[in-house]
Amino acid sequence: MVRILLTGGGSGGHIYPLLAVIEELKKFAGEKDFDLALAYMGSKDAHSVLLKNANVKIVGIASGKLRRYLTPLNVLKNLIDIPKILFGTLQALWKMFVLRPRVVFSKGGTGAFPVVFAAWFYRIPILIHESDATPGLTNLLSSRFAIRIATSFELTTRYFNPQKVAWTGNPIRDELMAEGTSKEQAKEALGFKRDAPLLFVIGGSQGAQPLNEFIILNLPAFLIETQILHQTGKANITEMEKLAKIEMLAAPKNAPLKKYHAVGFLEKDLPIAYAAADIVVTRAGAGVLFEIAACGKPALLIPIAESANGHQRANAYEFAKTGGGIVIEEENLFPGVFMNQLKNLLRNPGVLDKMSNASKTFFKPNAKRIIAEELVGLALTKGE
């Protein structure tokens, strides 16, 4: 029996790559005919439920977050969370002793470090994966205990021990690629016009309030140029729908408004949404950037100005280097600036085609396979 323990949490950006690796581990077990047991240790939250749905055993521990920027509020939050982290570490030590996995795979994020420390204590091999261009604190600390380190971005390798690190790319689930579905078919399936451009606005699994409000407040002007599919985040959908109705009423009667559709969170229809999109407008979390690349979509990137360690800004510019995306800094996010970029792209199909091809070059399709094979290799070595 090959027992593999997974950890990492706090956002979809940590959980979805875990799901991709789980997908590949199950395939690999079937190909090589060995028994596989998967468990996840970390905080029990809305995202960890996704792992439970993938038949992964969930082992909960207390978790907290250390904030590097010591504002008065962050100092207070750290004082509250440090006891949680210490208690979570004690829980991880006990529960690791009971589980005894052969290898641990960490995506970083909330609750991951106590699991990594416990694995190191019991001399269990650890592989960590860093999604962002600039590493998070959890993975920087965890790298001291890890045997192998994988990164999504090539430049990230410089932050880690060169003897341990490899540039693999970011694991992406197979289901995100709507193979065989044309752009026109996908638009029609989502209720949009086949022959009109479609802007897909996605702020991540939890939405992005400033980006949401920017789109809604400028909706009449944007809809003159394009149809819009808008993932607002589950918590924001009701408010955004109300604001959208008000903005639509305020539009000139002769404005050629095209279709706008807001959804809280796309899950089953996400592959169709990517297939339908002419342009994706998004923040710059690593997960969504690699999804965009996997689907070969041009992107307008608006990184969060105050993301931890500036990682979204770094992510955005690394993606833009390929030619697949254009970065608009949050401080420069004005209707005129955005509209100029939008018009320039929509009215130049050749430019969009070049961006689409460039976007595809950013994606490394073997990421999850490389990680899955390494995990099994470490597990089997441990078992000898």
N, C-alpha and C positions, 0 to 999 in steps of 0.2 A: 504493500500500500504506500503510495506516494502522498504524504500529507503536506499541503502547502497552506501557509497562513498569509492572509492579505491584510494590509492596513492602509490608512489614509482617509482623510475626510474633511468635511467643512463646506464642500461645494461639489457641483457636478463635474467640475474640472478635475477633481481627484477620483471620483467614483467611476465616471464613464470609461477612462482608460483601464481601470481595473476590470470592468465588464468585458472590454475588448480582449484583455489578456486571458480572462476566464474562458471566453469563447474559444481562444486558440489552444489553451491547455486541454480543454475537453476534446478538441479535434485531435490533438497530439496523442492523448491517452488512447483514443480509438485507433489511431494509426499504428501505434507501437504496442497496443494490447496490454496496458497496465492499469491497475486500479488507482483512481484519483480521489482524494478527499480534500475538499476546499473549505476553509473557514475564514471569517473576517473578524478581526478584533479592533475595536475602536468605539467611538461614540455612536449611540443609537439615535439616528435622526432620519429625516425624510429621505435623504439620499441613500442611506444604508439599506432602506427597504428595497431598493432596486436590486441589491445583491441577494437579498432573501428570495426575491422573485426568480433569481438565477440559480436557486437551490444551493446557496452558500450558507453555511451555518454562521449565525451572527453571535458574537461574544462581546457583550457590552462592557466598557470601562468608563470611568469618569475622565473627562477631558477638559483642557483649558488651552488658552492661547497666550503666548508671550509676544508683546508688541515692542518693536525695536525703537519706535519714535516716542520718546518719553514726554509727552504732553501731560499736564495734570490729570486729564481724564484717563489716558492710557496707563499712567502709574497706578491709579485706583483700580482699573480693570486688571492689571497685572497682579496686584495684591490680592484680588479676589480669586484669580485663576491659578496662581502658584500652588495653593493647597490642593486644588483639584488635580493638577498635574502630578503632585507628589502622591496623592491617594490613588490616582490612575496607574502610577508606576508600580505601587504595591499590588494592585489588582492584576496588572499585567504579569508580574513575577509569579503570582500564584496560579493564574489561569494558563500561563505558558507552560508551567510545570505539569499541569493536567493534560494539556493538548499535545505537547511534545511534537510539534511539526518538524519536518526535515529541513524546511527552508522558509524564510519570511520575505515577502515582497511588499515594499512600502512605497506609496505614492506621495508621502509627505502630507502636510496639513494637520488639522486639529486631531489630537489623540494619537498620532503616529509615533512620536518619539518614545513614549513609555514602552510601546510594543517593541521597537527597535532595541532599546536598552535591555529589555528582558530577554530578547533573543540572544543578544551579545553575551549576557550573563551566563546563559546556558550553552554557549558556544554553538549556536545554531546559525548557519550561513544566512547572510542578509543581502538582498539586492534592492537598491533604491532606484527610483526613476524621478528625474526632475523635468517637469513640463515646461517651465518658463525659461526665458533667456537669462534672467538673473535669479539665482536660486533663493528659495525661501529659507527661513531660519531653521525649520525642522530638518530639511535635507542637508543643510550645511553641518548641523550637529550630527545628524545620522551618518554622514559620510565617513566619520571617524571610526564607526563600528561596522560599516558595510564591507563586504568582499568585492562586490561589483556595483558599479554606478552607471546608469544609462541616462542619456539626455535627449530632449527633443530637438534642441538647437545646437549647432556645431560650436558656436562661440561659448556655450555654457561649459564645455569641457575644461576650459582654463581655470575654473573655480575648484576643480577637484584633482585628486591624486592621479597623474597620468597613467599610472600602473593599474588603476582600477576602472577608469572611465571609458565609455564608448558612446559615440553618437549614433543613436538608433532611430530617432524620430519619435513621434507620439503615436501610441496605439489607438486605432480607430475601429469601431464596430463595423462588421460587414453590412449590417442592415442600413447603414447611412447612404450607401450607394444604390440609387434606384436604377439599376442597370436595365437597359432596354426601353426606358421611358423617355420619350422626346420632351423637349421643353414645352412644346405646344400641348401635348397630351397632359403633362403635369399641370399646366395652367388651367386647362379645362377641368381636370379632376378636382382642383381646389375652388372651382367656381369663378375663375377669371377668364377674360377674353384671350383667345389663343394668339391673336395678332397684335397685341399691345404689350409694351415692356412691363416687367414686374420687378419691383423693389422689395426685397425681403429684409426686414429690419428685425434683428435679433440681439437682445441684450444679455443673453445667457439664461441659465435655468431659473434664475431668480429675478430676471428683468433688470432694467437700468433706468432709474427714475429720470435723471436729466435728459437722457437720450429719448425716452418715451415722450416727455413733455415737449422737447424740441420738434419731434415729428408731428405731434398732435397740433401744436400751436401754429405750425406752418403747413398744415394739411391741404388747404385749398390750393395753394401755389404748387405744392409737390404733385398733386393729383392732375394738374394740367399736363404734366410731363409723363406720368407713370402710374400704373396700378401699384397698390401697396399691400403686402402681407406683413403684419406687425405682431411679433411675439412680445407681449408686454411683461410677462411674469405673472404667475397666478395671483399674487397679492395685489397686483395693479389693474387687473383686467376690468373690473367694474368701473373704477374711476376713469380709466382711459376711454372706455366706450362712451361714457357720459360726455366727456370733454370733446370727443370726436364728433358727436352729434351736434354739439353747440357750434363747433368750428365749421361744420358742413352747412349749417343754417346761415352762418355769416358770410358764406362764399357768394360771389356775384352770380346772379341767376343765369347769365350766359356763359359761365365758366364751364369748359368741357370736362367736368369731373369724371374721373374713371373710378373703378372700384377700390374701396378700402375695406380690409377685413382684419379685425384684431382678435387674437387668441391669447389665452393665458400662458399656455405651454404646449408646444408641439412635441409629441412623442412618436406615435405611429406614423403621423403624416410628415415628420421632419425630412425623410429622404425625398418625398415628393416636393416639399417646399424648396429644397436645395436644387432639385432638378428643374423646377419651374423658374427659378430666379435668374434674371439678367444681371443684377448686381445685388450683392449682400452688403448691408450696412450693419456694422457691429462694433462692440467694444473689442478689446484685443486680448482676451483670455486665450491661453495656448490651445485649449480644447477646441474652441470654435474656429480658430485659425487653421488648425489641421483638418477639421471637418470641411471647411471651405476649400482647402487645397485638395483634399481627397476627391471632392466633387468638381474641381476645376472651375471655380467661380471667381470673377473679379470682385474686389471688395473696396468699400470706403470704410476706413478704420478710424474710430474715435476712441483712443485709449483713455482709461480713467486717469485723471491727472494725479490723484493721490493714492494710487495703488501701492501696495507694500513694496518698498525698495525700487519703485518705478518700473516694476516688471512689465506692466502692460505697454508702456511706451517703448521699452526695449523690444518686446515681442512684435509690436506693430512695425517698427522700422526694420527688423530682420525680415519680416514677411514682405514688406514693401521693396526691399533690395532686389527681390526676384523680378519685380515688375508686375506682380499680381495684385497689388493693392496700392491705394493712395491714403496717406495719413492726414487727417485733419485734427490738429491738437484741440483739446476741449476749450482752451482759451480763445481759439480762433473759430469756434463753431457758431458762425453767424449765418442767417438764412441766405444772404447773397453769396457767401463763400461756398456753402454747400450746394446751392442751386447752380452755380457756375460749373462746379465739378460734375454734377449730375447731368446737366445739359451736354457738356462736352463729351461725356461717355456715351450717353444714349443716342446722340446724333452722329457718332462715329463708330459704327459697327466693327470696323477694322481694328480700332483701338481695343474694344472689348474682347475681340477674338485673341489678340496678342496677350492681353491680361489673363484671359482664361488659360491659355497655354502656359504662361509663366507661373500661374498659380499651381498648376499640376506639378511643376518641377519641385515645388516646396515639399510635397508629400513623399514620405518614405513608406511604401506599402508593406514592407516586411517587418516593421517595428514590433508588432505583437508576436510574430513568429520568433524573432530573435530573442525576445524576452522570455517567452514560454520555454524555448529550448534551453536557455541558460538556467532557468529556474529548475527544470527537470534534471539537468545535468548536475547542478549543485545538490539537489535532493538525493540523487542516486549516489553521488560521491559521499554524502553524509551518511547514507545508509550502509555503506560498505564496512 
